[in-house]
Amino acid sequence: MIGPKGKGIGFRFSISEQASASADYFKLVRRGKGKHARTVRMFQGYGEWNSHIGFNNVRFGARTPNFRARPGKYLAFFRADDDAHNSTEDIKLRFEIKGKKKQKSRKHHRR
């Protein structure tokens, strides 16, 4: 779960050779009603990071020029590509971005 400020969460991964890591973000949206309801994926943006051999820390799900972090449920496909264009299998990551908490409005009573 990611908070409403758009800073993302720390995500740590390790690789055995220098590569560039990337993630495609899809928002999960319900379409239809009743038994015809289905969840569809809508592309919302991507993230790219340069990575090095060993452990890497990145800000996953953070607001960037290529991804506007808005409240909702998301599915991300994470992968790493090396210089020879070899790619890892896509790793599916589900996460949710929470919206700002709504303040309770206080009604003033007149006497």
Secondary structure, DSSP 8 states (H G I E B T S, - for coil): -B-TTS--EEEEEEESS-EEEEEEEEEEEEESSGGG-EEEEEEEEEEEEEE-SEEEEEEET--BTTB---SEEEEEEEEEEETT--B---EEEEEEE--------------
